[in-house]
Each structure stands twice: as structure tokens, then as C-alpha cells.
Amino acid sequence: MSGAHGMSGSAASRNKRALTIVFFTTLAYLVAEVIGGWWTGSLALLADAGHMLTDVAGVGLALLAIRFGEKPATPQRTFGYYRFEILAALTNAVVLILISFYILYEAYFRFLNPPKVESTTMMWVAGVGMLVNLYGVYLLRKSSGESLNMKGAYFEVLSDLLTSVGVLIAGVIMLTTQWYYADPLLSAGIGLFILPRTWALLKESVNVLLEGTPADVNLEAMRQGLLQVPGVAAVHDLHAWVLTSGVNALSAHVVLTDEARHEDVLTRTHDYITTKHPIQHATIQVERGDFAQHETHL
């Protein structure tokens, strides 16, 4: 058998400092936005705070995953703590779905009887949020192309930047026209914006925990490619799964042709899997044709 050992540091790990700065700036603004939303009576600010919570949680999860992922594997946890990020993401998704429905619930009643909103203070809070998010976008933009994790964090902050702009627009409308329906209207929009993204996060988390095939791995194409490797007669028990975001694992049983040498086929199949497909950890069992009769196939 062969395994790809010594996984290199993730892109998130290499950008830990930028993630830490974004985490604490967005956390500080989240607290300010909750206080501002309560003080001004603006549901839009509170809804945006719920949206900002996705950023704080997402970046926080990345930092926690780095911390736990750096811990060595143990006999009890042979893959280390890679799944910590997925478990936390699942919890985060459930909480955010509940928050989204609460925002929509509150928005409905405010449509029926829109309260007066302290628009000037609301705009000041949203303006600070726009500056915080601009800084976050600046910090994460360069690293967003290095991994899906960093790209996700970047788009989280970018979407918050757009939301802050929306809150500012609602504030201007209410300040100049006294049309206070703008607040619940924007709140409902933010709630609807959060729901599909959070639902996607929930589905992805469940798929990982159920050992589903990674979305960026085509097992059938990989099977056909392995059959083209010299010395390979058949492939069975081909499985791929996600350890954590950006770390895909694979196991496969490769049957040798009669004249093939074990070491040669092992090297060629391992190189094919790890260079032609997004697999970071591969375990390959090379066997003769009659060996499969004694196995339990999964």
C-alpha cells in the first residue's frame, strides 16, 4: 500500500495573519452593528449583523481549523482534527438558517407597521461597516485565488461590503423621504440572501460527514484514466472523500496484469492520481487478480 504523507501547509495556514486581522475587525463591527441596530430600531442593521455573523463564524472556523489541524494525529484520531471545521460549519449553518427565518418573521410585522428608524445613526454604523469590509477585501483579495477556503472568506467579506452599501442606501431613502418601509424591505432582502448560501453550506457539510465524493473529483474519469496506466488490469473499491476543505483523500485497489511489477504500477498510479486530480492524500493497494476473492468490497 502507498499513502501520500506529509501534507503541506494549507493556504489558510499561510494566510493566518490576514485571517486573524479580518476576524477581529469584523467581530468588533458585528458587536457595534448589534448595538447600533438596537439603539436605532433598524431591523436592516440587525439583519446585516446576522449576515456579518456568517463572516465572523466562517473566518473563525478557518482559524480554529488551522489551530486544530496543526495538532499531530494520534492513535485515537488517525486523521487528526481535520473534521473539526466541518462539524463547526454544520452547527453554524443550522444557526444561520434559524436567524434568517427570524429576520423574515420580523420584517413581515414591520411591513404591517413600520417603526420610525434613527436613519442618521444607522448610516454612520453602516459607513463604518463599509470601511471595515473594504479593508477585509483588500487583505484577502490576493490570497482568494489560492484555495477554496480563502476564496470563500473573500466572498463572505465582499458580500458584506455590498450589504453595507445597501444599508446606506436604505438610510438615505428614509432620511430624505421618511419612507420607513425601506428598512424591512432591505431586511427581507438580506434574509433571503443569507438563506440559499447557508443552505448550500449545510448540504456541503452533510455531504462531507457522509463521506460523499468531493464535488471537484470525477471518479469515473479517474477510473478510466487508471485503466490506461500500463500494468493495470482492473480497478475496484475506488473511493474519494473530503477530510476538510481543500484536502481530498482517496483509496483504490488496483489489479495487476500478469507481467506487471508491483513497484512500477504503484508509482505510476500514484503519480496519475495526485497530479491529474485534486487529491492530496492517496492510498493505493496493488494486488494480483485472485486476491480480490478474499476481500470484503465496499
C-alpha positions in Angstrom: 0.0 0.0 0.0 1.0 3.6 -0.5 -0.1 6.9 1.1 0.8 10.5 0.3 2.4 11.6 3.6 3.3 15.0 5.0 0.6 17.2 3.6 1.9 20.7 3.1 0.5 23.7 5.0 -2.8 24.9 3.7 -3.4 28.2 2.0 -5.4 29.3 5.0 -2.4 28.5 7.3 -0.1 30.6 5.1 -2.5 33.5 5.4 -3.2 33.1 9.1 -2.2 36.7 9.9 -4.6 38.2 7.4 -7.4 35.9 8.6 -6.8 36.9 12.2 -7.0 40.7 11.4 -10.2 40.2 9.4 -11.7 38.1 12.2 -11.1 40.7 14.9 -12.2 43.7 12.8 -15.4 42.0 11.6 -16.1 40.8 15.2 -15.7 44.3 16.5 -18.0 45.7 13.8 -20.6 42.9 14.5 -20.8 44.0 18.1 -21.2 47.6 17.1 -23.8 46.7 14.5 -25.9 44.8 17.0 -25.8 47.8 19.4 -26.5 50.2 16.6 -29.4 48.2 15.3 -30.9 48.0 18.8 -30.3 51.7 19.5 -31.7 53.0 16.2 -34.5 50.5 15.9 -33.2 49.4 12.5 -34.0 45.8 11.5 -31.8 46.3 8.5 -28.7 46.8 10.7 -29.7 43.7 12.8 -30.3 41.7 9.7 -26.9 42.8 8.4 -25.4 41.8 11.8 -26.8 38.3 11.1 -25.2 38.4 7.8 -21.9 39.6 9.3 -22.1 36.7 11.7 -21.6 34.4 8.8 -18.3 36.1 8.1 -17.1 36.1 11.7 -18.1 32.4 12.0 -16.6 31.5 8.7 -13.2 33.2 9.4 -13.3 32.0 13.0 -13.8 28.4 11.8 -10.9 28.7 9.4 -8.7 29.9 12.2 -9.8 27.2 14.6 -9.3 24.6 11.8 -5.8 25.8 11.4 -5.2 25.6 15.2 -6.6 22.1 15.5 -5.2 21.0 12.1 -1.7 21.7 13.3 -2.1 19.2 16.1 -0.5 15.8 15.4 -2.5 12.7 14.7 -3.0 10.3 17.5 -3.8 6.5 17.6 -7.3 7.5 18.5 -7.6 10.2 15.8 -5.5 9.0 12.9 -6.6 11.9 10.7 -6.0 14.4 13.4 -8.7 17.1 13.9 -9.4 17.9 10.2 -13.2 17.3 10.7 -13.5 20.0 13.4 -14.0 22.6 10.7 -16.9 20.5 9.1 -18.7 19.9 12.4 -18.5 23.6 13.3 -19.7 24.6 9.8 -22.7 22.3 10.2 -23.6 23.9 13.5 -23.1 27.4 12.0 -25.4 26.6 9.1 -28.2 25.4 11.3 -28.0 28.6 13.5 -27.8 30.9 10.5 -30.9 29.3 8.9 -32.8 30.0 12.1 -31.5 33.6 12.1 -32.6 34.1 8.5 -36.2 32.9 9.3 -36.3 35.2 12.3 -35.3 38.2 10.2 -38.0 37.4 7.7 -40.5 37.0 10.5 -39.6 40.4 12.0 -39.6 42.0 8.5 -43.2 40.8 7.9 -44.5 42.5 11.0 -42.5 45.7 10.3 -44.2 45.8 6.8 -47.5 45.9 8.6 -46.4 48.6 11.0 -43.1 50.1 10.1 -41.5 51.9 13.1 -39.5 55.1 12.8 -35.8 54.5 12.4 -32.9 56.7 13.5 -31.6 57.0 10.0 -28.5 59.2 10.6 -27.0 56.8 13.3 -27.9 53.8 11.1 -25.9 55.4 8.2 -22.9 56.1 10.4 -22.8 52.5 11.6 -23.2 51.2 8.0 -20.5 53.6 6.8 -18.0 52.2 9.4 -19.0 48.7 8.3 -18.3 49.6 4.7 -14.8 50.7 5.6 -14.2 47.6 7.7 -15.3 45.4 4.8 -13.2 47.3 2.3 -10.1 46.6 4.5 -11.1 42.9 4.7 -11.5 42.7 0.9 -8.0 44.3 0.5 -6.4 41.8 2.9 -8.0 38.7 1.4 -8.2 39.6 -2.3 -4.7 38.3 -3.2 -5.0 35.0 -1.4 -8.5 34.3 -2.6 -7.1 32.5 -5.6 -5.0 30.1 -3.6 -7.7 27.9 -2.2 -11.5 27.4 -1.9 -11.3 28.3 1.8 -9.6 31.7 1.2 -12.0 32.3 -1.8 -15.0 31.6 0.5 -13.7 34.0 3.2 -13.1 36.7 0.5 -16.6 36.4 -1.0 -18.1 36.5 2.5 -16.4 39.8 3.2 -17.2 41.1 -0.3 -20.9 40.3 0.1 -20.9 42.1 3.4 -19.4 45.1 1.7 -22.3 45.1 -0.8 -24.8 44.7 2.1 -23.3 47.7 3.9 -23.8 49.8 0.8 -27.4 48.6 0.7 -28.0 49.7 4.3 -26.5 53.1 3.5 -28.9 53.4 0.5 -31.9 52.5 2.8 -30.7 55.1 5.3 -30.6 57.8 2.6 -34.1 56.9 1.5 -35.5 57.0 5.0 -33.7 60.3 5.8 -34.8 62.1 2.7 -38.3 60.7 2.1 -39.3 59.3 5.6 -40.3 56.1 3.7 -39.6 53.7 6.6 -40.7 50.7 4.5 -37.1 50.7 3.1 -35.8 49.2 6.4 -38.0 46.0 6.5 -37.7 45.7 2.7 -33.9 45.6 2.8 -34.0 43.3 5.9 -36.1 40.8 4.0 -33.6 41.0 1.1 -30.7 40.3 3.4 -32.6 37.4 5.0 -33.3 35.9 1.6 -29.7 36.5 0.6 -28.4 34.5 3.6 -30.7 31.5 3.2 -29.6 29.9 -0.1 -25.9 30.4 0.8 -26.4 28.9 4.2 -28.4 26.0 2.8 -25.5 25.3 0.4 -23.1 25.3 3.4 -25.4 22.9 5.2 -25.6 20.5 2.3 -21.9 20.6 1.7 -21.2 19.9 5.4 -23.6 16.9 5.5 -22.0 15.6 2.3 -18.6 15.6 3.9 -19.8 13.9 7.0 -21.5 11.2 4.9 -18.2 10.6 3.1 -19.6 11.9 -0.2 -17.4 12.2 -3.2 -15.9 15.7 -3.4 -17.6 18.0 -5.9 -14.3 18.6 -7.8 -13.5 14.9 -8.2 -14.7 12.8 -11.2 -14.4 9.2 -10.1 -15.5 7.7 -13.4 -12.9 9.8 -15.3 -10.3 8.7 -12.7 -11.3 5.1 -13.1 -10.9 5.2 -16.9 -7.6 7.0 -16.6 -6.3 4.4 -14.2 -7.2 1.6 -16.6 -5.0 3.3 -19.2 -1.9 3.1 -16.9 0.5 0.4 -18.1 0.3 -2.7 -15.9 -3.3 -2.1 -14.6 -5.8 -4.8 -15.4 -8.7 -3.6 -13.3 -9.7 -1.1 -10.6 -12.2 -1.7 -7.8 -13.1 -0.2 -4.4 -12.4 3.3 -5.6 -13.4 5.9 -3.0 -12.8 9.6 -2.6 -13.9 11.8 0.3 -13.1 15.2 2.0 -11.0 15.3 5.1 -11.6 19.1 5.4 -11.9 21.9 3.0 -9.3 21.7 0.3 -8.0 18.3 1.5 -9.4 15.4 -0.6 -8.4 11.8 0.2 -8.7 8.6 -1.9 -8.3 4.9 -1.6 -8.2 2.4 -4.5 -7.5 -1.2 -5.2 -5.5 -1.8 -8.4 -5.3 -5.2 -10.0 -2.0 -6.0 -11.9 -1.6 -7.6 -15.2 0.3 -10.8 -15.3 3.6 -9.3 -16.4 3.4 -6.1 -14.3 5.8 -5.2 -11.5 4.3 -4.1 -8.2 6.6 -1.1 -7.6 6.2 0.3 -11.2 2.5 0.2 -11.2 2.3 1.7 -7.7 4.5 4.6 -8.7 2.6 5.3 -12.0 -0.9 5.1 -10.4 0.0 7.3 -7.5 1.5 9.9 -9.8 -1.5 9.8 -12.1 -4.0 10.3 -9.2 -2.1 13.1 -7.4 -1.1 15.1 -10.5 -4.2 14.7 -12.7 -6.8 15.0 -10.0 -7.4 17.2 -6.9 -6.3 14.5 -4.4 -3.9 15.4 -1.6 -3.8 12.0 0.2 -3.9 8.8 -1.8 -3.8 5.2 -0.5 -3.4 2.5 -3.2 -3.5 -1.2 -2.7 -1.8 -3.1 -5.6 -2.9 -6.8 -5.9 -3.0 -9.8 -8.1 -6.2 -10.9 -9.7 -7.1 -13.7 -7.3 -6.5 -11.6 -4.2 -9.8 -9.8 -4.5 -11.7 -13.0 -3.9 -10.7 -12.9 -0.2 -11.8 -9.3 0.4 -15.0 -7.6 1.5 -15.8 -4.9 -1.1 -17.2 -1.5 -0.3 
